[in-house]
Amino acid sequence: MVPAASPAHEHDHTQGHSHGHDHTHAHVHDAASPHPAQDAPWSILRMTMAARLAAAAAVCAVLWAMVFLAMR
């Protein structure tokens, strides 16, 4: 919703110069109409159990490699 202009905020928009702020309200919506859900290109919830375990093992191996490199 765009608030109505009050008498204290009246000014002329017909002037040929910019006065420092614009009045474009291109992206306005309230909490009752949030953005629609978007499809995720990748989700761990769609992975099989074997793929999840393999990903967890790969992350674990990378983290252990970082620990061993830090200890050298």
N, C-alpha and C positions, 0 to 999 in steps of 0.2 A: 504494500500500500504506500502510496505517495502522500505525504501530509499536505494538507491544503495550505496555501500561502497565507500568512497572517498579514494584517495591515502594516506591521512593523518591518516586514521584509519585502516591501514592494520596491522594485527598481525597473528601469527601462531596458528592455532587451533589443530595442531597435537601434541602439548606438552602434557605430562602426568599429568599436574596439572591444577587446576582451577585458573583463574586470576581475580576472584572477580565479574564478571558479566556474565550472560548467554545471549544467542542470540535466545531465543525462543520467537516467536511472535504468540502465539496460538489464540489470540483474537484481530484481527485487522480488522476494517471495517471503511468506511468513512460515512459521514452524509447522503449520497445519498442512502445508504442501511442500515437503522436502524433495530433494533431488531423487529421481528414480535410481534403483540399483543398477550398476553396470556390470557386465560380464567380466570376470577376472581372466586374464590370459593364462594364468597359472595359479593353481591352488593345491596346497599340500593335502587338502581334504579329498581331492579327486585322485590322489595317488594310491596305488595298491599298497598293501602292507609290506610286500617285498621291496618296493621302490622307496617307501618311507625308511625302512631299515637300512637300505643301501645309502640313502642320503644322510642318515644319521651317522653311519659308519664313516662316510667320507668327511663330514664335518668334524667328527671326532679325530680322524687321522690328521686333518689339517691343523687342528688346535694342538694336538700332541707334537706335531712337527714344529710349530711355533715355540712350544715349551722347550723342546730339545735344542732348537737353535738359540734360544735365549740363554740356556744354561752353558753353552759352549764358550 
